[in-house]
Amino acid sequence: MEYDKTNRTFDCEPTLNDTQVLEFCKNGFLILEGVVQDDINQRTCDYLDGKIPAQPSYIPEGLTHEDLERIRNSHEPSTIFLEDWFVEHVVLNPQVAGVVRSLLGRNVGLPVLMSLHRAECPGPAQGWHHDADHVFGPEVRFIQAFYYPQDTPLEMGPTEIVPGSHIRPTHREAGEKGLSTSAPAGSFVIHFFQILHRRGEATGEGVRHMLKYNYWRTVPPQRDWIVEPGFNFHTADYGSHGIARYIAHMFYWLCGKADEFRIIGGQAWPYSGSSMNQIGKTYGFGEPEGFIPNWRHNNADNYSTPS
Ligand SMILES: [Fe+2]
């Protein structure tokens, strides 16, 4: 782990391979259960509840002690990023860092804003939403993390998400369930910012803390995660009709090959839903001309002509 305290970046070995990066592109999230140790989880809750004194490792330029106190007591207690123990054991947690490094490349930019979701339980489910200012596209310029510093079983209303809902606006009625991310203390949900989610219904008693923040890309994308020798871009499973084009585009963008990405539509690559039943290789792979997916979804077939 190389932590550059001055520039607020880190670098480490990536931990995801080609298949896992592509799976992340398809699902839009992954869960790391119980990766932060108990005393740090407890210390985090104590910090958020004002039970321990702040020990900022430095005062950011332009801010005063009074500013830090105000920030700590707000719904965005970003001063927790000034606590060395939190940076070391949560933000730079080796398992989290390996995943984030795989998706964002070298010299990952550290978070600057923390959101605290403190929910009094019991409580109703929140409405389904994509977080404000989300953008749909193949670019992966930041990744969002939910950190659960306390046990968050179903009764405590863990965040519900809709797998695969990060590629287009998705509507879901309040009565429809999603995938619950119930998890033990010290768990993370690493996900695309734009994924559809909500706070789940809580039937238990007490206060649930959930912390949300972003990691940032500082370098152009390239395929510098764990390369699998046998990984085949032609035969990889990018998903079914209407979806594969977006997933493949995103994967190519992450590989630094978005400029080469062209598709011709129909049964051609990257659609693979029927590949199990084909008697030959899918057409349309590596076509120098063709279309790109229309991420704005504002025409009839959702293909765009590259500019
Ligand atoms: Fe949200």
Boltz pocket constraint, residues with backbone or C-beta under 6 A from the ligand:
constraints:
  - pocket:
      binder: B
      contacts: [[A, 129], [A, 130], [A, 131], [A, 197], [A, 198]]
      max_distance: 6.0
